[in-house]
């Protein structure tokens, strides 16, 4: 992109010309593919985190089922999430795409600072709607917005599955909070299963809080992605503060109690049970960073990932509140 605001002497130029890569413009990308006679070969490039990939599943599935006369290929990470779809798969490492020029391409996500981020900003758009708007400039029918994931093996039944996520400061609840919930559930004889995976990250390592796992089934760092999906689908109740387990669990029937302290809760609440918004889902946070978001374009940028400890303490519910809710839903299942 060229200089869009300044003249040679540094003054603001309201008539400045902008140079934009043609492939960033949907109409140009389509004409380019038609010129090369590859417009019926659709390539979907997965990007963003695992949660972003999961939330793109409905849009990808809808395209494969409804865009007739096309073939589909998918490239990126976490391709196991999409094996139930009729597409060719190209892993970044094991089976890389030989040439992406021979396709009509669509990306599922844009990073902050990119050209298309100027038009669609993920933190302010519903997690599933964002992917369909980003790729195809449309929203899906309600029933088609439900996430579908298909583990190869059916897991056994689990009472309460907890993911005590350790991620951004604005999403991480302290050890004492989770320990009290676990203690209350175990005191009632409820089976508690812990899940999570330690993932190295350049800026902020991801993993789980070091909770007291005594008398729990501790499956942390023991499951792959689809095994984790299987456990969450087999759970009666899921408690989490992180988005990826929430998105995975939304593909099943579990009651989902979550803490939305970074993004607005309605943006990560799912369509489930044939398109019912928020079916069997409840946010227990009393606030979050999202309360301070000013979506006016002239507002200063806020860090979604940061908060003060005092703010987090204010946003969290009493552990008894979540534990009692889990017990109530467990008895009703």
SVG drawing of the C-alpha trace seen along z (x, -y; Angstrom):
<svg xmlns="http://www.w3.org/2000/svg" viewBox="-33 -21 42 66">
<polyline fill="none" stroke="black" stroke-width="0.4" points="0.0,0.0 1.3,-3.4 1.5,-6.7 -2.2,-7.5 -2.1,-10.7 1.0,-12.8 2.3,-14.9 6.0,-15.3 6.2,-18.1 4.5,-16.1 1.1,-17.8 -2.2,-15.8 -3.3,-14.9 -7.0,-14.1 -6.6,-13.1 -3.7,-10.8 -3.6,-7.7 -3.4,-4.3 -1.6,-1.3 -3.4,1.9 -2.4,5.4 -5.0,6.6 -5.5,10.1 -6.7,8.3 -9.8,7.1 -12.5,9.8 -13.6,8.7 -10.0,8.6 -9.3,12.0 -12.3,13.5 -11.4,11.9 -7.9,13.1 -9.1,16.7 -11.5,16.6 -8.7,15.3 -6.6,18.3 -9.7,20.6 -9.4,21.8 -12.4,19.9 -14.1,23.2 -11.2,24.4 -11.6,22.9 -8.8,22.7 -9.5,21.8 -6.5,20.7 -6.9,21.2 -5.3,18.6 -5.6,17.2 -5.7,19.4 -7.4,22.8 -10.5,21.1 -10.6,19.0 -10.3,22.1 -13.1,23.8 -15.4,20.8 -14.7,20.9 -16.1,24.5 -19.7,23.5 -18.8,21.1 -16.5,23.6 -19.1,26.4 -21.8,24.2 -19.7,23.3 -18.9,27.0 -22.5,28.0 -24.1,25.1 -21.6,23.7 -22.3,26.2 -19.9,27.1 -16.7,26.2 -13.9,28.3 -12.5,27.3 -9.0,27.4 -8.1,26.4 -4.6,25.4 -3.3,24.4 -3.0,25.9 -5.5,28.0 -6.8,29.7 -8.1,32.6 -11.0,30.3 -12.3,30.4 -11.8,34.1 -15.6,34.6 -15.8,32.2 -15.4,33.1 -12.2,31.3 -8.5,31.8 -6.2,31.0 -2.7,29.5 -0.8,29.3 1.8,26.5 4.5,29.0 3.7,32.6 1.8,31.9 2.3,28.3 0.3,26.8 2.5,27.0 1.1,23.8 -1.7,21.5 -1.8,19.6 -4.2,22.2 -7.1,21.4 -9.7,18.8 -8.5,18.2 -10.3,17.1 -8.7,16.4 -10.6,17.2 -8.9,14.5 -7.0,11.2 -4.3,10.1 -4.3,6.6 -2.7,4.1 -3.6,5.9 -5.5,4.2 -8.8,6.1 -8.6,5.5 -9.6,1.9 -13.1,3.2 -13.8,6.2 -12.4,6.2 -12.6,9.6 -13.0,8.5 -16.2,6.6 -17.9,9.3 -19.5,12.5 -16.9,15.3 -18.8,17.4 -20.3,14.5 -16.8,13.1 -15.5,16.0 -18.5,16.0 -18.2,12.2 -14.5,12.4 -14.5,15.2 -17.8,14.8 -19.2,11.4 -22.4,13.0 -24.0,14.3 -25.3,17.8 -28.8,19.0 -29.2,19.6 -29.2,23.4 -26.0,23.4 -24.1,21.3 -23.8,24.3 -20.3,25.7 -19.9,29.3 -16.9,31.3 -16.5,35.1 -14.0,37.0 -13.1,40.4 -13.7,42.1 -16.6,41.7 -15.5,40.8 -17.1,42.0 -19.4,39.8 -17.9,37.2 -19.7,35.2 -17.9,31.9 -15.0,31.0 -12.9,28.0 -10.4,26.1 -8.7,23.7 -7.0,21.8 -3.8,19.8 -3.6,17.3 -4.0,13.5 -4.0,11.7 -7.5,10.5 -8.7,14.1 -6.8,15.9 -8.6,16.7 -6.3,17.4 -5.6,20.8 -7.6,20.2 -10.7,19.5 -10.5,22.9 -9.4,24.8 -12.6,23.7 -14.8,24.8 -13.1,28.2 -13.3,28.6 -17.0,27.9 -17.8,30.3 -15.6,33.1 -17.2,32.6 -20.6,33.4 -19.1,36.6 -19.0,35.1 -16.4,36.5 -14.1,33.6 -12.0,34.0 -9.2,31.5 -8.2,30.7 -5.7,28.3 -2.5,28.2 0.8,26.3 1.6,24.5 4.7,22.4 4.0,18.9 6.3,16.1 4.6,13.5 2.3,15.3 2.7,19.0 -0.7,20.9 -1.6,23.6 -3.5,24.2 -3.4,22.8 -1.6,25.1 -4.8,26.2 -5.0,28.9 -5.8,32.0 -6.2,34.3 -9.0,36.8 -9.6,35.5 -9.1,37.2 -6.2,35.1 -6.1,35.3 -4.0,32.2 -1.2,32.6 -2.6,36.1 -5.0,35.5 -4.7,34.4 -7.1,31.9 -9.8,34.3 -9.6,36.3 -10.2,33.1 -13.2,32.4 -14.5,35.9 -14.1,35.3 -15.9,32.0 -18.7,33.5 -19.1,36.3 -19.2,33.9 -22.5,33.1 -21.1,29.7 -18.1,27.7 -16.5,24.9 -13.9,22.7 -12.4,19.2 -10.8,19.8 -12.3,19.6 -11.0,22.7 -12.6,25.2 -15.7,23.1 -15.9,23.4 -15.1,27.1 -17.8,27.7 -20.3,25.8 -20.3,28.6 -21.8,30.9 -24.7,31.0 -23.0,30.0 -24.0,27.1 -21.3,24.6 -20.4,22.2 -17.8,19.7 -16.0,16.5 -16.0,13.8 -13.6,11.1 -11.9,10.2 -14.4,10.2 -18.0,9.3 -19.9,12.4 -22.4,12.3 -19.6,12.3 -18.4,15.7 -21.8,17.2 -22.8,19.8 -25.7,20.8 -26.5,24.4 -29.4,26.9 -30.4,26.1 -29.7,22.4 -30.8,21.4 -28.5,18.6 -26.9,19.3 -28.5,22.7 -27.2,24.3 -24.6,21.5 -24.1,19.0 -21.5,16.3 -20.6,15.9 -18.3,12.8 -19.8,9.6 -17.7,7.5 -14.5,7.4 -12.1,5.5 -14.9,5.3 -16.7,2.8 -14.0,0.2 -14.1,0.7 -15.0,-2.4 -15.8,-1.3 -15.7,-4.8 -12.9,-5.0 -11.3,-8.0 -11.0,-6.2 -7.6,-5.2 -6.7,-1.5 -7.2,0.7 -5.2,3.8 -7.7,6.6 -5.2,9.0 -4.3,6.8 -6.0,5.9 -5.3,5.1 -5.5,7.9 -8.0,5.7 -10.2,5.6 -10.1,9.4 -11.1,9.9 -14.0,7.6 -15.2,9.4 -15.0,12.9 -18.1,14.5 -18.0,16.2 -16.6,19.8 -19.7,21.1 -21.9,19.5 -20.3,21.5 -20.1,24.7 -23.7,24.5 -24.8,23.9 -22.8,26.9 -24.4,29.1 -27.9,27.9 -27.3,28.7 -25.6,32.0 -28.7,33.1 -31.0,32.1 -29.2,34.0"/>
</svg>
